[in-house]
Amino acid sequence: MEEIKNGENNYLTQVANRLNALSEEELAQKYKRIEHKLFEFANFMEAQLAFLYTPVSNEIPTEEIIKKALQIEKGLALPVFTDAKNTINLYKISNYNKDLVLSANDIWEPNTERCKKITLEDVDIAIIPGLAFDDKGGRVGFGNNYYTKMITKLPETCRKVSLAYEEQVVDQIQMESRKYTVDIIITDKRVIYKI
């Protein structure tokens, strides 16, 4: 366990150094390529209901993706975090400006009084955040396990996809179990299918 933790810190340092070497303009160009690839991705476009996240820290920003998806009337669900056993509740949104509120943790979340709660079984494609990834679908998140637990509870038919700058892809992430991996990683340079 300690070895995995040390490995995660090494990946995160490596990724942070790579990202810090990029200008804001370079990051913006990379983001545009990732966004473009997502909206060309058949699994995303054909999904009735897509799960997305609102970003924190170094995660790929998703605000523009959420707005664009709502413009094309894509069914979207976003998370509401609860402290009870690190669980996520999903709520369907239809209006970016009206349906989101700032949580106590400074994360934009659906307004639970306005939005309809949905189940994980309803999700066709889930965009899972992370800080570092490998080509086997391994990911390192913030360590709070919200998304790690969610990955195992999503339906078998649900595609689990992550968006990442190419600089966030590392050689190999040591994981306790490969059941916590994502299926596909879309970067600014390529689409990685878990091998």
N, C-alpha and C positions, 0 to 999 in steps of 0.2 A: 504493500500500500504506500509506504514511504517513497519507494522507488518511483511509483507512478506519479506521486505528487511532485517530486523533484524534476521528473521528466516534463511535466506540465509547465513548471516554472521556466525550464529551458526553452520550450516551444514558444511560450508567451514572450519571453525576452527576445528571442530570435525574430518573431513576427513584429513586435513593437519596434525593434531597430530597423527592420525593413520598411515598415510603414512610415516611421519618422523621417526616413531618407527621401520620401516623396513630397513634392510640393502639393499645395491644396488644388492647384490646377490639374496636376497629374492624377490625383485621387478622384477629382470630379470627372475627368475623361474616362477613367477606369470604371467609375460608377455607371456612367452613361452606357458603356459597352455591356455591363452586367444587366442593367435594366432592359436594354434592347434584346439581349439573349433570352431573358425571362419571358418577354412578351412575344417572342418567336417560338417559345417552348410549348409544344403541343399539349403536354400533360397539364400545364398551367392554363392554357387558353381553353381547353376542353372541360376543365373541372367545373362542376356546378358550384362547389363551395371550396374556397381556398383559405387556409389558415396563414396569417401573416403576423408579424410581431412589430412592436414599436421599439426602436433601438435604444440601447444604453451604451455609453462609452464607445469602444472600438468596433462595435458591430456595424455591418453594412447599413447605412441609413435607408429606411423604407418609406418615409413620408410620401415621396413622389410616386413610388410604386403603388402605394395604397390609393392615392388620389387618382392616378391613371386607371387603376383597376376599377374603381368606383365609376369613373367616367364611361367605361365600356360595359357597365352594369354587371360586373363580375360579383358573384356572391362572396363576401369576405367575412371572416371571423377573426377577432383579435382577442388576446388573453386579458383576463383580470386575475391578478395573483392574490392568493390567500395564504396566510401563515399556517393554516391547518395542514399539517403534513406536506408542506411545499407543493400545494396543488394549484392547478390553473383551471379556471372556468372560462369557457368560450362564449362570446357574445357576437352576434351578427350585426354588422354596421352597414349603413347605407349612405351616410352623409358625414364626411370627414370633419367638417366644422361644427356640426351639431351633436354628433354622437360620441365624441371623445372628451374626457375630462382628465385633468392632471391628478394623479394619485398622490398619496402621502409620501411615496418614494420618488416623486418627480418623474413618473413614467406615464405617458399618455395611454389611457385605458378606456374601453367602452363605458358609457354611462349606463349602469345596470338598471336604472329606472326607465330609460328610453329604449334600450336594445333588448332583443330577444336572446335568451340563453339557448345554446345549442349543445349537442353532445359530440364527443370525438368521433363517433360512428358516422356522423354526417359529413366529415371532412374528406375530400377527394385528394387534395394535395396540401402538404404542410411545409411551409418555409421555416426551417429551424435555424435560429441564430447560433453563432459560435465565434470563437476568437482565433482558433487554429484548427486545421483539418489535414487529413492525409488521403491518399488516393484509394484507400480501402473504406472510405466513409467514416473514419474515426474523427471525432471532434472533441475539442476542449472548450467548455463554456466558462461561466463565472464561478462554477463550483457550488451553486445553490441547488442543483439537481432538478429544477423545475422541468427543464426540457428533456433531460435524460429520462426522467420518469414518463414524461409524455410520449416519447418515442416508442416505448414498449406498449403503451396503451392504445396507440392509433391502430385502426383496422389494417389488416393484412394488405388490402387493396390500395391503401393510401400511399402515395409517393411521398417520401421524406427527402426534401431538397434543401440544400444550404446555398447561400449566396456568399461569395468570398472574393476578396482581391487575390490575385495570384500570389502575392507576398504572404498570404495567410496559410498557404499550403506548405507543409513540412514533410520530411521523409517518412516518418512513421510515428504514430501516436500510440503509446502503450496504454491499453485499456483493460479494465477488469474483465469485460465481456464485449464481444462484438455485436451483441443484441442491441447495443445503444448507438449503432452507426446510422448514418443517413445513406440514402440510395444514390443520390446524385449531388454533385457540387458544381455550381455554375460560377466560373470566374470570368474575369475580363479577357482571358486568353483562350479558354477552352471549357468544354462541358465534360466533367469527370464522372464516369459511371463506375460505381463500386465494383472492384474486382475481387 
